[in-house]
Amino acid sequence: MNKGKQLYEGKAKKVFATEDPELLIVSYKDDATAFNGLKKGTIQGKGVINNRMSNALMRMLEGEGIPTHFVREISERDTLVKKVQIVPLEVIVRNISAGSFAKRYGVEEGITFSAPTIEFSYKNDELGDPLLNEYHALALNLATKEEIQTIKDLSFRVNDALKAFWASCGVTLVDFKLEFGRLGDGTIALADEISPDTCRLWDSKTHEKLDKDRFRRDMGGVVEAYREIMGRLEKQMEK
């Protein structure tokens, strides 16, 4: 499958057409951004890690019966995916207080919730991806009531699967962002990526941050953290 015309370039990925109109190639970049693009930089090797990690986790989730856009890995940076119409809702699942949640509600980081929470934001860079609720999503015709329920159900199933997997790697899944899309037949499928760019991942014992927060907060050791989390994933997948 060969790359055709470039259809899109985002903060972390490029998307290309293929000879099959129902299939696309996603190419992962080393570019890093934070705070809706206000902070920019490069994380050497990030594209390779995010591509391979996302693909491994998508395959695992497919095995759990969760539909995804993943088809196959083409190279260390490129992956063949099903074409989807992205639902303009970013889904944030939180297991522990951190980041914007802690800041918004004036609580300290590290509080484990009695049950996971879910938030929606409107996927719109110009507006800064504002938070919204289900009623707003319906009013804006972003998704149907049935689609929203499906997205919620799938998101909690993804959370259960990822929490268990990362726990087996000695990692705590703090929170993460998901995106979903509609396949040609209208089926809702998991899209985008699952990586240290989109997840908060803490060492289970030391609570060391092994994700993009190291870039956001100028903590240093960003490349090392991405390599560490990928190494743990690979070691666990080999078992």
VORO-450266 format. One line per field, with one value per residue (C-alpha): residue number from 1; residue in three letters; y, z, x. Coordinates in steps of 0.05 Angstrom, whole numbers, plus 5000, padded with zeros to 4 digits. Last residue first. Layout:
N
num <- (NUM, ...) .
residu <- (ala, ...) .
v <- (Y, ...) .
w <- (Z, ...) .
u <- (X, ...) .
//
This chain:
239
num <- (239, 238, 237, 236, 235, 234, 233, 232, 231, 230, 229, 228, 227, 226, 225, 224, 223, 222, 221, 220, 219, 218, 217, 216, 215, 214, 213, 212, 211, 210, 209, 208, 207, 206, 205, 204, 203, 202, 201, 200, 199, 198, 197, 196, 195, 194, 193, 192, 191, 190, 189, 188, 187, 186, 185, 184, 183, 182, 181, 180, 179, 178, 177, 176, 175, 174, 173, 172, 171, 170, 169, 168, 167, 166, 165, 164, 163, 162, 161, 160, 159, 158, 157, 156, 155, 154, 153, 152, 151, 150, 149, 148, 147, 146, 145, 144, 143, 142, 141, 140, 139, 138, 137, 136, 135, 134, 133, 132, 131, 130, 129, 128, 127, 126, 125, 124, 123, 122, 121, 120, 119, 118, 117, 116, 115, 114, 113, 112, 111, 110, 109, 108, 107, 106, 105, 104, 103, 102, 101, 100, 99, 98, 97, 96, 95, 94, 93, 92, 91, 90, 89, 88, 87, 86, 85, 84, 83, 82, 81, 80, 79, 78, 77, 76, 75, 74, 73, 72, 71, 70, 69, 68, 67, 66, 65, 64, 63, 62, 61, 60, 59, 58, 57, 56, 55, 54, 53, 52, 51, 50, 49, 48, 47, 46, 45, 44, 43, 42, 41, 40, 39, 38, 37, 36, 35, 34, 33, 32, 31, 30, 29, 28, 27, 26, 25, 24, 23, 22, 21, 20, 19, 18, 17, 16, 15, 14, 13, 12, 11, 10, 9, 8, 7, 6, 5, 4, 3, 2, 1) .
residu <- (lys, glu, met, gln, lys, glu, leu, arg, gly, met, ile, glu, arg, tyr, ala, glu, val, val, gly, gly, met, asp, arg, arg, phe, arg, asp, lys, asp, leu, lys, glu, his, thr, lys, ser, asp, trp, leu, arg, cys, thr, asp, pro, ser, ile, glu, asp, ala, leu, ala, ile, thr, gly, asp, gly, leu, arg, gly, phe, glu, leu, lys, phe, asp, val, leu, thr, val, gly, cys, ser, ala, trp, phe, ala, lys, leu, ala, asp, asn, val, arg, phe, ser, leu, asp, lys, ile, thr, gln, ile, glu, glu, lys, thr, ala, leu, asn, leu, ala, leu, ala, his, tyr, glu, asn, leu, leu, pro, asp, gly, leu, glu, asp, asn, lys, tyr, ser, phe, glu, ile, thr, pro, ala, ser, phe, thr, ile, gly, glu, glu, val, gly, tyr, arg, lys, ala, phe, ser, gly, ala, ser, ile, asn, arg, val, ile, val, glu, leu, pro, val, ile, gln, val, lys, lys, val, leu, thr, asp, arg, glu, ser, ile, glu, arg, val, phe, his, thr, pro, ile, gly, glu, gly, glu, leu, met, arg, met, leu, ala, asn, ser, met, arg, asn, asn, ile, val, gly, lys, gly, gln, ile, thr, gly, lys, lys, leu, gly, asn, phe, ala, thr, ala, asp, asp, lys, tyr, ser, val, ile, leu, leu, glu, pro, asp, glu, thr, ala, phe, val, lys, lys, ala, lys, gly, glu, tyr, leu, gln, lys, gly, lys, asn, met) .
v <- (4745, 4786, 4838, 4853, 4867, 4909, 4951, 4962, 4983, 5032, 5065, 5071, 5099, 5152, 5170, 5174, 5220, 5267, 5267, 5340, 5368, 5425, 5420, 5404, 5361, 5318, 5318, 5281, 5214, 5172, 5213, 5183, 5158, 5120, 5053, 5050, 5090, 5141, 5143, 5202, 5184, 5221, 5237, 5177, 5136, 5113, 5140, 5169, 5123, 5078, 5056, 5076, 5036, 5080, 5032, 5072, 5075, 5130, 5159, 5160, 5199, 5182, 5221, 5190, 5191, 5163, 5095, 5069, 5031, 4969, 4935, 4890, 4953, 4980, 4921, 4923, 4998, 4992, 4940, 4974, 5042, 5015, 4986, 5054, 5088, 5037, 5049, 5125, 5123, 5078, 5125, 5185, 5147, 5131, 5203, 5225, 5260, 5329, 5358, 5422, 5413, 5339, 5355, 5410, 5362, 5311, 5359, 5408, 5425, 5474, 5450, 5517, 5551, 5553, 5483, 5452, 5382, 5399, 5369, 5311, 5287, 5219, 5199, 5133, 5108, 5117, 5167, 5163, 5230, 5239, 5313, 5362, 5393, 5462, 5441, 5468, 5457, 5385, 5370, 5407, 5362, 5307, 5273, 5197, 5150, 5200, 5186, 5244, 5239, 5287, 5299, 5320, 5250, 5233, 5207, 5144, 5115, 5049, 5051, 5033, 5052, 5090, 5108, 5041, 5015, 4988, 4971, 4940, 4954, 4998, 5038, 5006, 4963, 4939, 4863, 4852, 4825, 4891, 4924, 4885, 4903, 4976, 4972, 4945, 4996, 5054, 5031, 5023, 5090, 5128, 5099, 5113, 5184, 5200, 5184, 5251, 5294, 5360, 5426, 5471, 5506, 5546, 5488, 5477, 5478, 5428, 5410, 5357, 5343, 5275, 5256, 5196, 5177, 5154, 5118, 5116, 5062, 5067, 5102, 5045, 5072, 5106, 5176, 5205, 5230, 5267, 5262, 5299, 5369, 5355, 5348, 5328, 5298, 5284, 5253, 5181, 5136, 5065, 5000) .
w <- (5558, 5499, 5505, 5576, 5555, 5496, 5540, 5592, 5538, 5508, 5577, 5587, 5517, 5526, 5594, 5567, 5511, 5561, 5613, 5629, 5674, 5628, 5651, 5584, 5562, 5625, 5623, 5557, 5592, 5642, 5705, 5766, 5815, 5851, 5859, 5803, 5754, 5726, 5657, 5635, 5567, 5500, 5483, 5522, 5470, 5448, 5379, 5332, 5323, 5364, 5322, 5318, 5264, 5212, 5154, 5125, 5193, 5242, 5285, 5357, 5395, 5462, 5516, 5577, 5653, 5710, 5682, 5735, 5710, 5737, 5669, 5693, 5718, 5647, 5620, 5674, 5667, 5591, 5590, 5641, 5609, 5539, 5567, 5598, 5532, 5494, 5538, 5533, 5458, 5450, 5493, 5452, 5388, 5412, 5431, 5363, 5351, 5339, 5324, 5362, 5407, 5417, 5438, 5484, 5516, 5525, 5562, 5538, 5553, 5505, 5453, 5448, 5405, 5343, 5358, 5355, 5382, 5430, 5498, 5533, 5603, 5636, 5708, 5735, 5800, 5873, 5846, 5864, 5887, 5858, 5841, 5891, 5885, 5863, 5815, 5751, 5770, 5791, 5729, 5684, 5702, 5753, 5795, 5787, 5744, 5688, 5620, 5571, 5507, 5451, 5412, 5339, 5315, 5263, 5197, 5189, 5137, 5160, 5180, 5150, 5196, 5184, 5232, 5244, 5179, 5150, 5214, 5199, 5198, 5258, 5257, 5321, 5343, 5415, 5420, 5472, 5418, 5381, 5446, 5443, 5370, 5387, 5443, 5398, 5344, 5393, 5420, 5352, 5326, 5390, 5396, 5324, 5326, 5392, 5365, 5385, 5421, 5384, 5408, 5410, 5465, 5446, 5405, 5445, 5511, 5488, 5424, 5403, 5334, 5326, 5271, 5261, 5191, 5183, 5118, 5095, 5073, 5047, 4982, 4965, 4924, 4986, 5016, 5066, 5138, 5175, 5250, 5314, 5310, 5250, 5176, 5129, 5062, 5035, 4966, 4957, 5003, 4977, 5000) .
u <- (5107, 5134, 5078, 5101, 5173, 5149, 5104, 5158, 5207, 5157, 5147, 5222, 5234, 5181, 5210, 5281, 5259, 5226, 5282, 5271, 5216, 5197, 5124, 5091, 5150, 5152, 5076, 5082, 5090, 5129, 5116, 5149, 5096, 5152, 5115, 5064, 5107, 5059, 5026, 4984, 4957, 4951, 5023, 5048, 5009, 4941, 4925, 4872, 4812, 4765, 4706, 4633, 4598, 4564, 4573, 4631, 4665, 4646, 4702, 4725, 4777, 4807, 4844, 4877, 4879, 4921, 4940, 4988, 5049, 5084, 5077, 5020, 4985, 4991, 4951, 4897, 4887, 4886, 4831, 4786, 4796, 4781, 4716, 4700, 4712, 4670, 4609, 4617, 4626, 4565, 4523, 4546, 4529, 4459, 4445, 4469, 4535, 4564, 4495, 4512, 4450, 4467, 4539, 4514, 4465, 4520, 4566, 4619, 4691, 4723, 4774, 4811, 4758, 4802, 4828, 4759, 4747, 4691, 4710, 4678, 4692, 4690, 4702, 4728, 4699, 4721, 4771, 4845, 4872, 4942, 4943, 4917, 4848, 4827, 4772, 4801, 4874, 4864, 4823, 4872, 4929, 4917, 4863, 4863, 4821, 4804, 4774, 4778, 4736, 4749, 4685, 4687, 4666, 4718, 4692, 4733, 4780, 4808, 4881, 4948, 5006, 5071, 5127, 5162, 5136, 5071, 5033, 4966, 4891, 4875, 4810, 4785, 4727, 4730, 4720, 4775, 4821, 4810, 4834, 4900, 4910, 4897, 4948, 5003, 4986, 4988, 5055, 5087, 5063, 5077, 5147, 5166, 5138, 5171, 5241, 5270, 5218, 5213, 5185, 5124, 5085, 5024, 4997, 4934, 4972, 5025, 5060, 5111, 5138, 5170, 5121, 5075, 5051, 4979, 4963, 4890, 4841, 4770, 4789, 4838, 4896, 4921, 4909, 4957, 4950, 5005, 5014, 5034, 5006, 4963, 4976, 4920, 4904, 4974, 4965, 4984, 5025, 5032, 5000) .
//
